[in-house]
């Protein structure tokens, strides 16, 4: 922990740019990890780009709209990881 505190910026840079990871220890015991965020994010723009490549029939298009409306109702905003 002491080394990480003294060199925190360097640790963060290694995680970000070198895809490295660190295990933080205190008194010889593991208590946290500093690792790259591997969470995948799909934006509306990404989705529109993929969907735009397909040709749907009228019935498929209606089904898509129905499924999309249902999915929108179940969406929740992303949790703020820093709170």
PDB file as gemmi writes it, atoms N, CA and C in Angstrom:
CRYST1    1.000    1.000    1.000  90.00  90.00  90.00 P 1                      
ATOM      1  N   UNK A   1       0.829  -1.183   0.000  1.00  0.00           N  
ATOM      2  CA  UNK A   1       0.000   0.000   0.000  1.00  0.00           C  
ATOM      3  C   UNK A   1       0.874   1.247   0.000  1.00  0.00           C  
ATOM      4  N   UNK A   2       1.924   1.218   0.771  1.00  0.00           N  
ATOM      5  CA  UNK A   2       2.810   2.380   0.848  1.00  0.00           C  
ATOM      6  C   UNK A   2       3.416   2.697  -0.510  1.00  0.00           C  
ATOM      7  N   UNK A   3       3.885   1.672  -1.201  1.00  0.00           N  
ATOM      8  CA  UNK A   3       4.476   1.870  -2.525  1.00  0.00           C  
ATOM      9  C   UNK A   3       3.453   2.418  -3.513  1.00  0.00           C  
ATOM     10  N   UNK A   4       2.242   1.880  -3.479  1.00  0.00           N  
ATOM     11  CA  UNK A   4       1.186   2.362  -4.371  1.00  0.00           C  
ATOM     12  C   UNK A   4       0.855   3.826  -4.076  1.00  0.00           C  
ATOM     13  N   UNK A   5       0.811   4.187  -2.804  1.00  0.00           N  
ATOM     14  CA  UNK A   5       0.503   5.570  -2.436  1.00  0.00           C  
ATOM     15  C   UNK A   5       1.592   6.516  -2.927  1.00  0.00           C  
ATOM     16  N   UNK A   6       2.840   6.088  -2.815  1.00  0.00           N  
ATOM     17  CA  UNK A   6       3.957   6.939  -3.249  1.00  0.00           C  
ATOM     18  C   UNK A   6       4.024   7.074  -4.763  1.00  0.00           C  
ATOM     19  N   UNK A   7       3.562   6.050  -5.469  1.00  0.00           N  
ATOM     20  CA  UNK A   7       3.676   6.012  -6.930  1.00  0.00           C  
ATOM     21  C   UNK A   7       2.313   5.851  -7.607  1.00  0.00           C  
ATOM     22  N   UNK A   8       1.282   6.448  -7.027  1.00  0.00           N  
ATOM     23  CA  UNK A   8      -0.074   6.215  -7.512  1.00  0.00           C  
ATOM     24  C   UNK A   8      -0.245   6.588  -8.980  1.00  0.00           C  
ATOM     25  N   UNK A   9       0.263   7.744  -9.383  1.00  0.00           N  
ATOM     26  CA  UNK A   9       0.107   8.177 -10.777  1.00  0.00           C  
ATOM     27  C   UNK A   9       0.763   7.175 -11.730  1.00  0.00           C  
ATOM     28  N   UNK A  10       1.922   6.671 -11.367  1.00  0.00           N  
ATOM     29  CA  UNK A  10       2.603   5.678 -12.205  1.00  0.00           C  
ATOM     30  C   UNK A  10       1.797   4.381 -12.269  1.00  0.00           C  
ATOM     31  N   UNK A  11       1.219   3.949 -11.155  1.00  0.00           N  
ATOM     32  CA  UNK A  11       0.375   2.741 -11.147  1.00  0.00           C  
ATOM     33  C   UNK A  11      -0.818   2.918 -12.077  1.00  0.00           C  
ATOM     34  N   UNK A  12      -1.474   4.058 -11.975  1.00  0.00           N  
ATOM     35  CA  UNK A  12      -2.644   4.329 -12.820  1.00  0.00           C  
ATOM     36  C   UNK A  12      -2.240   4.341 -14.290  1.00  0.00           C  
ATOM     37  N   UNK A  13      -1.112   4.955 -14.601  1.00  0.00           N  
ATOM     38  CA  UNK A  13      -0.646   4.969 -15.989  1.00  0.00           C  
ATOM     39  C   UNK A  13      -0.363   3.564 -16.504  1.00  0.00           C  
ATOM     40  N   UNK A  14       0.225   2.706 -15.687  1.00  0.00           N  
ATOM     41  CA  UNK A  14       0.490   1.330 -16.108  1.00  0.00           C  
ATOM     42  C   UNK A  14      -0.810   0.568 -16.342  1.00  0.00           C  
ATOM     43  N   UNK A  15      -1.796   0.800 -15.498  1.00  0.00           N  
ATOM     44  CA  UNK A  15      -3.095   0.148 -15.688  1.00  0.00           C  
ATOM     45  C   UNK A  15      -3.720   0.618 -16.994  1.00  0.00           C  
ATOM     46  N   UNK A  16      -3.685   1.906 -17.232  1.00  0.00           N  
ATOM     47  CA  UNK A  16      -4.338   2.464 -18.419  1.00  0.00           C  
ATOM     48  C   UNK A  16      -3.616   2.130 -19.724  1.00  0.00           C  
ATOM     49  N   UNK A  17      -2.316   2.332 -19.754  1.00  0.00           N  
ATOM     50  CA  UNK A  17      -1.587   2.235 -21.014  1.00  0.00           C  
ATOM     51  C   UNK A  17      -0.926   0.879 -21.258  1.00  0.00           C  
ATOM     52  N   UNK A  18      -0.666   0.127 -20.194  1.00  0.00           N  
ATOM     53  CA  UNK A  18       0.007  -1.160 -20.356  1.00  0.00           C  
ATOM     54  C   UNK A  18      -0.897  -2.331 -19.984  1.00  0.00           C  
ATOM     55  N   UNK A  19      -2.151  -2.021 -19.639  1.00  0.00           N  
ATOM     56  CA  UNK A  19      -3.115  -3.060 -19.269  1.00  0.00           C  
ATOM     57  C   UNK A  19      -2.626  -3.893 -18.084  1.00  0.00           C  
ATOM     58  N   UNK A  20      -1.864  -3.254 -17.199  1.00  0.00           N  
ATOM     59  CA  UNK A  20      -1.330  -3.930 -16.016  1.00  0.00           C  
ATOM     60  C   UNK A  20      -2.379  -3.935 -14.914  1.00  0.00           C  
ATOM     61  N   UNK A  21      -2.150  -4.725 -13.888  1.00  0.00           N  
ATOM     62  CA  UNK A  21      -3.026  -4.760 -12.729  1.00  0.00           C  
ATOM     63  C   UNK A  21      -2.198  -4.860 -11.463  1.00  0.00           C  
ATOM     64  N   UNK A  22      -2.735  -4.359 -10.372  1.00  0.00           N  
ATOM     65  CA  UNK A  22      -2.026  -4.385  -9.091  1.00  0.00           C  
ATOM     66  C   UNK A  22      -2.956  -4.903  -8.008  1.00  0.00           C  
ATOM     67  N   UNK A  23      -2.391  -5.638  -7.077  1.00  0.00           N  
ATOM     68  CA  UNK A  23      -3.129  -6.064  -5.890  1.00  0.00           C  
ATOM     69  C   UNK A  23      -2.597  -5.234  -4.730  1.00  0.00           C  
ATOM     70  N   UNK A  24      -3.487  -4.547  -4.054  1.00  0.00           N  
ATOM     71  CA  UNK A  24      -3.090  -3.712  -2.923  1.00  0.00           C  
ATOM     72  C   UNK A  24      -3.157  -4.534  -1.645  1.00  0.00           C  
ATOM     73  N   UNK A  25      -2.091  -4.424  -0.865  1.00  0.00           N  
ATOM     74  CA  UNK A  25      -1.993  -5.207   0.367  1.00  0.00           C  
ATOM     75  C   UNK A  25      -1.691  -4.286   1.536  1.00  0.00           C  
ATOM     76  N   UNK A  26      -2.210  -4.644   2.685  1.00  0.00           N  
ATOM     77  CA  UNK A  26      -1.928  -3.916   3.918  1.00  0.00           C  
ATOM     78  C   UNK A  26      -1.668  -4.953   4.995  1.00  0.00           C  
ATOM     79  N   UNK A  27      -0.566  -4.822   5.662  1.00  0.00           N  
ATOM     80  CA  UNK A  27      -0.161  -5.782   6.696  1.00  0.00           C  
ATOM     81  C   UNK A  27      -0.126  -7.207   6.157  1.00  0.00           C  
ATOM     82  N   UNK A  28       0.334  -7.343   4.908  1.00  0.00           N  
ATOM     83  CA  UNK A  28       0.473  -8.663   4.303  1.00  0.00           C  
ATOM     84  C   UNK A  28      -0.825  -9.291   3.819  1.00  0.00           C  
ATOM     85  N   UNK A  29      -1.918  -8.553   3.855  1.00  0.00           N  
ATOM     86  CA  UNK A  29      -3.211  -9.108   3.433  1.00  0.00           C  
ATOM     87  C   UNK A  29      -3.753  -8.319   2.250  1.00  0.00           C  
ATOM     88  N   UNK A  30      -4.270  -9.046   1.263  1.00  0.00           N  
ATOM     89  CA  UNK A  30      -4.898  -8.412   0.101  1.00  0.00           C  
ATOM     90  C   UNK A  30      -6.195  -7.733   0.523  1.00  0.00           C  
ATOM     91  N   UNK A  31      -6.433  -6.539  -0.038  1.00  0.00           N  
ATOM     92  CA  UNK A  31      -7.715  -5.903   0.275  1.00  0.00           C  
ATOM     93  C   UNK A  31      -8.345  -5.205  -0.926  1.00  0.00           C  
ATOM     94  N   UNK A  32      -7.591  -4.997  -2.017  1.00  0.00           N  
ATOM     95  CA  UNK A  32      -8.173  -4.331  -3.184  1.00  0.00           C  
ATOM     96  C   UNK A  32      -7.318  -4.621  -4.408  1.00  0.00           C  
ATOM     97  N   UNK A  33      -7.918  -4.356  -5.582  1.00  0.00           N  
ATOM     98  CA  UNK A  33      -7.212  -4.494  -6.856  1.00  0.00           C  
ATOM     99  C   UNK A  33      -7.353  -3.207  -7.650  1.00  0.00           C  
ATOM    100  N   UNK A  34      -6.306  -2.897  -8.382  1.00  0.00           N  
ATOM    101  CA  UNK A  34      -6.335  -1.782  -9.325  1.00  0.00           C  
ATOM    102  C   UNK A  34      -6.130  -2.421 -10.691  1.00  0.00           C  
ATOM    103  N   UNK A  35      -7.223  -2.500 -11.457  1.00  0.00           N  
ATOM    104  CA  UNK A  35      -7.191  -3.210 -12.738  1.00  0.00           C  
ATOM    105  C   UNK A  35      -7.885  -2.374 -13.811  1.00  0.00           C  
ATOM    106  N   UNK A  36      -7.589  -2.640 -15.100  1.00  0.00           N  
ATOM    107  CA  UNK A  36      -8.279  -1.925 -16.171  1.00  0.00           C  
ATOM    108  C   UNK A  36      -9.779  -2.214 -16.150  1.00  0.00           C  
ATOM    109  N   UNK A  37     -10.552  -1.234 -16.528  1.00  0.00           N  
ATOM    110  CA  UNK A  37     -12.000  -1.404 -16.619  1.00  0.00           C  
ATOM    111  C   UNK A  37     -12.310  -2.096 -17.941  1.00  0.00           C  
ATOM    112  N   UNK A  38     -12.765  -3.333 -17.862  1.00  0.00           N  
ATOM    113  CA  UNK A  38     -13.039  -4.117 -19.072  1.00  0.00           C  
ATOM    114  C   UNK A  38     -14.518  -4.074 -19.457  1.00  0.00           C  
ATOM    115  N   UNK A  39     -15.261  -3.198 -18.824  1.00  0.00           N  
ATOM    116  CA  UNK A  39     -16.691  -3.114 -19.104  1.00  0.00           C  
ATOM    117  C   UNK A  39     -16.926  -2.651 -20.538  1.00  0.00           C  
ATOM    118  N   UNK A  40     -17.757  -3.363 -21.245  1.00  0.00           N  
ATOM    119  CA  UNK A  40     -18.092  -3.001 -22.622  1.00  0.00           C  
ATOM    120  C   UNK A  40     -19.291  -2.065 -22.607  1.00  0.00           C  
ATOM    121  N   UNK A  41     -19.235  -1.060 -23.441  1.00  0.00           N  
ATOM    122  CA  UNK A  41     -20.312  -0.086 -23.513  1.00  0.00           C  
ATOM    123  C   UNK A  41     -20.808  -0.015 -24.954  1.00  0.00           C  
ATOM    124  N   UNK A  42     -22.106  -0.057 -25.111  1.00  0.00           N  
ATOM    125  CA  UNK A  42     -22.714   0.083 -26.431  1.00  0.00           C  
ATOM    126  C   UNK A  42     -23.562   1.347 -26.403  1.00  0.00           C  
ATOM    127  N   UNK A  43     -23.191   2.298 -27.222  1.00  0.00           N  
ATOM    128  CA  UNK A  43     -23.954   3.549 -27.275  1.00  0.00           C  
ATOM    129  C   UNK A  43     -25.096   3.414 -28.272  1.00  0.00           C  
ATOM    130  N   UNK A  44     -26.014   4.330 -28.218  1.00  0.00           N  
ATOM    131  CA  UNK A  44     -27.105   4.351 -29.189  1.00  0.00           C  
ATOM    132  C   UNK A  44     -26.581   4.478 -30.608  1.00  0.00           C  
ATOM    133  N   UNK A  45     -25.521   5.241 -30.775  1.00  0.00           N  
ATOM    134  CA  UNK A  45     -24.914   5.404 -32.098  1.00  0.00           C  
ATOM    135  C   UNK A  45     -24.357   4.075 -32.595  1.00  0.00           C  
ATOM    136  N   UNK A  46     -23.704   3.300 -31.697  1.00  0.00           N  
ATOM    137  CA  UNK A  46     -23.187   1.974 -32.070  1.00  0.00           C  
ATOM    138  C   UNK A  46     -24.326   1.067 -32.527  1.00  0.00           C  
ATOM    139  N   UNK A  47     -25.397   1.061 -31.743  1.00  0.00           N  
ATOM    140  CA  UNK A  47     -26.544   0.216 -32.054  1.00  0.00           C  
ATOM    141  C   UNK A  47     -27.180   0.623 -33.388  1.00  0.00           C  
ATOM    142  N   UNK A  48     -27.343   1.917 -33.598  1.00  0.00           N  
ATOM    143  CA  UNK A  48     -27.942   2.392 -34.848  1.00  0.00           C  
ATOM    144  C   UNK A  48     -27.090   1.980 -36.052  1.00  0.00           C  
ATOM    145  N   UNK A  49     -25.773   2.009 -35.898  1.00  0.00           N  
ATOM    146  CA  UNK A  49     -24.890   1.602 -36.984  1.00  0.00           C  
ATOM    147  C   UNK A  49     -25.056   0.141 -37.347  1.00  0.00           C  
ATOM    148  N   UNK A  50     -25.216  -0.704 -36.347  1.00  0.00           N  
ATOM    149  CA  UNK A  50     -25.393  -2.141 -36.591  1.00  0.00           C  
ATOM    150  C   UNK A  50     -26.768  -2.411 -37.190  1.00  0.00           C  
ATOM    151  N   UNK A  51     -27.789  -1.829 -36.588  1.00  0.00           N  
ATOM    152  CA  UNK A  51     -29.155  -2.066 -37.051  1.00  0.00           C  
ATOM    153  C   UNK A  51     -29.347  -1.534 -38.471  1.00  0.00           C  
ATOM    154  N   UNK A  52     -28.687  -0.440 -38.799  1.00  0.00           N  
ATOM    155  CA  UNK A  52     -28.822   0.153 -40.117  1.00  0.00           C  
ATOM    156  C   UNK A  52     -28.342  -0.738 -41.251  1.00  0.00           C  
ATOM    157  N   UNK A  53     -27.561  -1.749 -40.943  1.00  0.00           N  
ATOM    158  CA  UNK A  53     -27.042  -2.650 -41.982  1.00  0.00           C  
ATOM    159  C   UNK A  53     -28.028  -3.757 -42.359  1.00  0.00           C  
ATOM    160  N   UNK A  54     -29.093  -3.898 -41.581  1.00  0.00           N  
ATOM    161  CA  UNK A  54     -30.048  -4.981 -41.826  1.00  0.00           C  
ATOM    162  C   UNK A  54     -31.285  -4.477 -42.559  1.00  0.00           C  
ATOM    163  N   UNK A  55     -31.851  -5.346 -43.372  1.00  0.00           N  
ATOM    164  CA  UNK A  55     -33.120  -5.057 -44.047  1.00  0.00           C  
ATOM    165  C   UNK A  55     -34.175  -5.935 -43.389  1.00  0.00           C  
ATOM    166  N   UNK A  56     -35.085  -5.292 -42.687  1.00  0.00           N  
ATOM    167  CA  UNK A  56     -36.130  -6.035 -41.994  1.00  0.00           C  
ATOM    168  C   UNK A  56     -37.432  -5.976 -42.781  1.00  0.00           C  
ATOM    169  N   UNK A  57     -38.171  -7.073 -42.710  1.00  0.00           N  
ATOM    170  CA  UNK A  57     -39.502  -7.063 -43.304  1.00  0.00           C  
ATOM    171  C   UNK A  57     -40.402  -6.191 -42.437  1.00  0.00           C  
ATOM    172  N   UNK A  58     -41.582  -5.918 -42.920  1.00  0.00           N  
ATOM    173  CA  UNK A  58     -42.500  -5.077 -42.154  1.00  0.00           C  
ATOM    174  C   UNK A  58     -42.846  -5.711 -40.810  1.00  0.00           C  
ATOM    175  N   UNK A  59     -43.103  -7.006 -40.789  1.00  0.00           N  
ATOM    176  CA  UNK A  59     -43.445  -7.676 -39.526  1.00  0.00           C  
ATOM    177  C   UNK A  59     -42.233  -7.719 -38.581  1.00  0.00           C  
ATOM    178  N   UNK A  60     -41.045  -7.922 -39.140  1.00  0.00           N  
ATOM    179  CA  UNK A  60     -39.840  -7.913 -38.304  1.00  0.00           C  
ATOM    180  C   UNK A  60     -39.596  -6.520 -37.731  1.00  0.00           C  
ATOM    181  N   UNK A  61     -39.867  -5.502 -38.545  1.00  0.00           N  
ATOM    182  CA  UNK A  61     -39.697  -4.127 -38.095  1.00  0.00           C  
ATOM    183  C   UNK A  61     -40.648  -3.803 -36.947  1.00  0.00           C  
ATOM    184  N   UNK A  62     -41.898  -4.230 -37.056  1.00  0.00           N  
ATOM    185  CA  UNK A  62     -42.867  -4.007 -35.972  1.00  0.00           C  
ATOM    186  C   UNK A  62     -42.440  -4.738 -34.709  1.00  0.00           C  
ATOM    187  N   UNK A  63     -41.974  -5.982 -34.863  1.00  0.00           N  
ATOM    188  CA  UNK A  63     -41.510  -6.765 -33.712  1.00  0.00           C  
ATOM    189  C   UNK A  63     -40.309  -6.074 -33.057  1.00  0.00           C  
ATOM    190  N   UNK A  64     -39.400  -5.552 -33.877  1.00  0.00           N  
ATOM    191  CA  UNK A  64     -38.230  -4.836 -33.376  1.00  0.00           C  
ATOM    192  C   UNK A  64     -38.663  -3.617 -32.560  1.00  0.00           C  
ATOM    193  N   UNK A  65     -39.600  -2.837 -33.092  1.00  0.00           N  
ATOM    194  CA  UNK A  65     -40.079  -1.652 -32.384  1.00  0.00           C  
ATOM    195  C   UNK A  65     -40.716  -2.027 -31.051  1.00  0.00           C  
ATOM    196  N   UNK A  66     -41.486  -3.110 -31.044  1.00  0.00           N  
ATOM    197  CA  UNK A  66     -42.131  -3.573 -29.815  1.00  0.00           C  
ATOM    198  C   UNK A  66     -41.078  -3.998 -28.790  1.00  0.00           C  
ATOM    199  N   UNK A  67     -40.095  -4.770 -29.235  1.00  0.00           N  
ATOM    200  CA  UNK A  67     -39.025  -5.217 -28.331  1.00  0.00           C  
ATOM    201  C   UNK A  67     -38.220  -4.031 -27.804  1.00  0.00           C  
ATOM    202  N   UNK A  68     -37.956  -3.064 -28.669  1.00  0.00           N  
ATOM    203  CA  UNK A  68     -37.195  -1.886 -28.271  1.00  0.00           C  
ATOM    204  C   UNK A  68     -37.951  -1.083 -27.213  1.00  0.00           C  
ATOM    205  N   UNK A  69     -39.247  -0.897 -27.415  1.00  0.00           N  
ATOM    206  CA  UNK A  69     -40.055  -0.167 -26.430  1.00  0.00           C  
ATOM    207  C   UNK A  69     -40.046  -0.889 -25.082  1.00  0.00           C  
ATOM    208  N   UNK A  70     -40.150  -2.205 -25.121  1.00  0.00           N  
ATOM    209  CA  UNK A  70     -40.120  -2.995 -23.887  1.00  0.00           C  
ATOM    210  C   UNK A  70     -38.759  -2.871 -23.199  1.00  0.00           C  
ATOM    211  N   UNK A  71     -37.692  -2.927 -23.974  1.00  0.00           N  
ATOM    212  CA  UNK A  71     -36.342  -2.813 -23.415  1.00  0.00           C  
ATOM    213  C   UNK A  71     -36.117  -1.442 -22.795  1.00  0.00           C  
ATOM    214  N   UNK A  72     -36.613  -0.387 -23.449  1.00  0.00           N  
ATOM    215  CA  UNK A  72     -36.433   0.966 -22.919  1.00  0.00           C  
ATOM    216  C   UNK A  72     -37.080   1.120 -21.547  1.00  0.00           C  
ATOM    217  N   UNK A  73     -38.222   0.469 -21.354  1.00  0.00           N  
ATOM    218  CA  UNK A  73     -38.910   0.563 -20.062  1.00  0.00           C  
ATOM    219  C   UNK A  73     -38.103  -0.088 -18.949  1.00  0.00           C  
ATOM    220  N   UNK A  74     -37.296  -1.094 -19.292  1.00  0.00           N  
ATOM    221  CA  UNK A  74     -36.541  -1.812 -18.272  1.00  0.00           C  
ATOM    222  C   UNK A  74     -35.154  -1.222 -18.019  1.00  0.00           C  
ATOM    223  N   UNK A  75     -34.730  -0.248 -18.828  1.00  0.00           N  
ATOM    224  CA  UNK A  75     -33.400   0.339 -18.658  1.00  0.00           C  
ATOM    225  C   UNK A  75     -33.326   1.177 -17.392  1.00  0.00           C  
ATOM    226  N   UNK A  76     -32.172   1.126 -16.771  1.00  0.00           N  
ATOM    227  CA  UNK A  76     -31.898   1.959 -15.602  1.00  0.00           C  
ATOM    228  C   UNK A  76     -30.617   2.722 -15.895  1.00  0.00           C  
ATOM    229  N   UNK A  77     -30.488   3.931 -15.372  1.00  0.00           N  
ATOM    230  CA  UNK A  77     -29.254   4.680 -15.616  1.00  0.00           C  
ATOM    231  C   UNK A  77     -28.060   3.943 -15.006  1.00  0.00           C  
ATOM    232  N   UNK A  78     -26.910   4.103 -15.625  1.00  0.00           N  
ATOM    233  CA  UNK A  78     -25.689   3.469 -15.111  1.00  0.00           C  
ATOM    234  C   UNK A  78     -25.365   4.028 -13.741  1.00  0.00           C  
ATOM    235  N   UNK A  79     -24.911   3.153 -12.870  1.00  0.00           N  
ATOM    236  CA  UNK A  79     -24.527   3.573 -11.529  1.00  0.00           C  
ATOM    237  C   UNK A  79     -23.242   4.383 -11.598  1.00  0.00           C  
ATOM    238  N   UNK A  80     -23.155   5.413 -10.795  1.00  0.00           N  
ATOM    239  CA  UNK A  80     -21.942   6.216 -10.714  1.00  0.00           C  
ATOM    240  C   UNK A  80     -20.954   5.446  -9.848  1.00  0.00           C  
ATOM    241  N   UNK A  81     -19.871   4.957 -10.446  1.00  0.00           N  
ATOM    242  CA  UNK A  81     -18.893   4.155  -9.722  1.00  0.00           C  
ATOM    243  C   UNK A  81     -18.144   4.922  -8.665  1.00  0.00           C  
ATOM    244  N   UNK A  82     -18.239   6.231  -8.694  1.00  0.00           N  
ATOM    245  CA  UNK A  82     -17.439   7.058  -7.779  1.00  0.00           C  
ATOM    246  C   UNK A  82     -18.235   7.544  -6.577  1.00  0.00           C  
ATOM    247  N   UNK A  83     -19.456   7.071  -6.431  1.00  0.00           N  
ATOM    248  CA  UNK A  83     -20.253   7.483  -5.254  1.00  0.00           C  
ATOM    249  C   UNK A  83     -20.205   6.441  -4.202  1.00  0.00           C  
TER     250      UNK A  83                                                      
END                                                                             
